[in-house]
Amino acid sequence: MLVVLLWTIGKTIDFAPSGALRVDYRSLHMLLGVTLLCVFVARVIWRLGRGRALPGVGGVLMEAIAWLTHLALYALILTTLALGLANVWMRGDTIFNLFTVPAFDPGNRALRSLIGDWHALAADAF
């Protein structure tokens, strides 16, 4: 649910009018992204511990494919989250008009655009 909501907000942020509404909409996207990061970390810790062991159904090949798919999805979501954090850091966003994340390199528009594009591409791929 978080992934779908984040993707939808990410695709519609540019339609929000400039000003407070866009800042809040973008801030909501970032807040939900941090929430997803926390859920992701908790899930990885849970899976590395007891986790949920599924019964072996479908044979060795099917289990290997399932494991690789699971691993690929984890890698993709981690990549998307890391690029999202990098995007916020490069942009220097304002969070709900309460505080501002300082921009890492405000004059480097090419890198900022590249990270934003990679974040969007990873989110679309996921």
Buried (B, 14 or more C-beta within 10 A) or exposed (E): EEBEBBBEBBEEEEEBEEEEEBBBBBBBBBEBBEEBBEEBEEEEEEEEEEEEEEEEEEEEEEEEEEEEEEEEEBEBBBBBBBBBBBBBBBBBBBBEEEEEBEBBEEEEEEEBEEBBEBBBEBBEEB
